[in-house]
Amino acid sequence: MGLNNIVEDRIGLGKFQIRIFLVLCLIDMNDGVELVLSSFLNPIIREVFPDSTSTFISVVTSVFYVGILFGSIVSGQLADKHGRRVVIRFGSVMQIVMSLLFYFANSLELMVLFRLLYGFSYGFTVAITTSLFA
């Protein structure tokens, strides 16, 4: 009897494993789409704000990753204190709200602030969801 047979006999493949696998696939697809969309941001900002400098545009695109850093640090501490599921639910709502704020970005300064907040909310959820389903 091999290791694969032992694992299959003990764990099997049930509804819970299939559900968790589908949720993990959706989370990974979301992470991939976020990174792909970040590459489209630079030309969009140049078109919407034509008088902006290239330095300021690079700040707008890179501040997202600074937000991810801070969001990941905070979410780990909160997950230890309140539990992962609560943090994932709060982070998901926060990510939706932060993405809706982009509608109100009418200057580059607001765009920087919203990108930082959106990066924070993205980093807040991605660290916990990855560790929960890994």
C-alpha positions in Angstrom: 0.0 0.0 0.0 1.6 3.3 -1.2 1.4 6.8 0.3 -1.2 7.8 -2.3 -3.5 5.0 -1.3 -3.2 5.9 2.4 -4.0 9.6 1.7 -6.9 8.7 -0.5 -8.3 6.3 2.1 -8.0 8.8 4.9 -9.0 12.0 3.2 -10.8 11.2 0.0 -12.3 13.8 -2.3 -15.6 15.1 -1.0 -17.7 18.2 -1.4 -15.6 20.2 1.0 -12.4 19.6 -0.9 -14.1 20.5 -4.2 -15.6 23.7 -2.7 -12.3 24.8 -1.2 -10.5 24.0 -4.5 -13.0 26.2 -6.5 -12.6 29.1 -4.0 -8.8 28.8 -4.2 -9.1 28.9 -8.0 -11.2 32.1 -7.9 -8.8 33.7 -5.5 -5.8 32.9 -7.7 -7.6 34.2 -10.8 -8.4 37.4 -8.9 -4.7 37.8 -8.0 -3.6 37.3 -11.6 -6.2 39.7 -12.9 -5.0 42.4 -10.4 -1.5 42.1 -11.6 -2.4 42.1 -15.3 -4.6 45.2 -14.8 -1.7 47.0 -13.1 0.2 46.9 -16.4 -2.6 48.7 -18.2 -2.7 51.5 -15.6 0.3 53.5 -17.0 -1.2 54.2 -20.5 -4.6 54.9 -19.0 -3.3 57.5 -16.6 -1.4 59.2 -19.4 -4.6 59.5 -21.4 -6.8 60.7 -18.6 -4.2 63.1 -17.1 -2.1 64.2 -20.2 -0.2 67.0 -18.3 1.2 64.7 -15.7 4.9 63.9 -15.4 6.3 60.4 -15.9 7.7 60.4 -12.4 4.3 61.1 -10.9 2.7 58.3 -13.0 5.4 55.9 -11.8 4.5 56.8 -8.2 0.8 56.1 -8.9 1.6 52.7 -10.3 4.1 51.7 -7.6 2.3 53.0 -4.5 -0.1 50.0 -5.0 2.8 47.7 -3.9 3.5 49.8 -0.8 -0.1 49.4 0.1 0.1 45.6 -0.3 3.1 45.6 2.1 1.2 47.4 4.8 -2.0 45.5 4.3 -0.2 42.2 4.6 1.5 43.2 7.8 -1.8 44.4 9.5 -3.9 41.5 8.3 -1.6 38.9 9.9 -1.8 40.5 13.3 -5.6 40.8 13.0 -6.0 37.3 11.8 -4.1 36.0 14.9 -6.3 38.0 17.1 -9.8 37.7 15.5 -9.6 34.7 13.2 -9.0 34.3 9.5 -12.6 34.2 8.3 -13.5 37.4 10.0 -10.5 39.2 8.4 -11.2 37.7 5.0 -14.8 38.9 5.1 -13.9 42.4 6.3 -11.0 42.6 3.7 -13.3 41.5 0.9 -15.8 44.3 1.7 -13.0 46.7 2.1 -11.6 45.8 -1.3 -15.0 46.3 -3.0 -15.4 49.7 -1.4 -11.8 50.8 -2.3 -12.3 49.8 -5.9 -15.5 51.9 -6.1 -13.5 54.9 -4.9 -11.7 55.1 -8.2 -14.8 56.6 -9.7 -14.2 59.8 -7.7 -10.5 60.1 -8.7 -10.4 63.4 -10.6 -6.8 64.3 -9.8 -3.5 62.5 -9.6 -3.2 63.1 -5.9 -6.5 61.3 -5.3 -5.4 58.6 -7.6 -2.3 58.0 -5.5 -4.3 57.9 -2.3 -6.9 55.5 -3.8 -4.2 53.3 -5.2 -2.5 53.2 -1.8 -5.8 52.3 -0.1 -6.7 49.7 -2.8 -3.2 48.2 -2.5 -3.7 48.0 1.3 -7.1 46.3 0.9 -5.7 43.9 -1.7 -2.7 43.0 0.5 -5.0 42.7 3.5 -6.9 39.9 1.8 -4.3 38.2 -0.4 -2.0 37.1 2.5 -4.8 35.6 4.6 -6.6 33.8 1.7 -3.4 32.3 0.4 -2.4 31.0 3.9 -5.9 29.8 4.6 -6.2 27.6 1.6 -2.6 26.6 1.1 
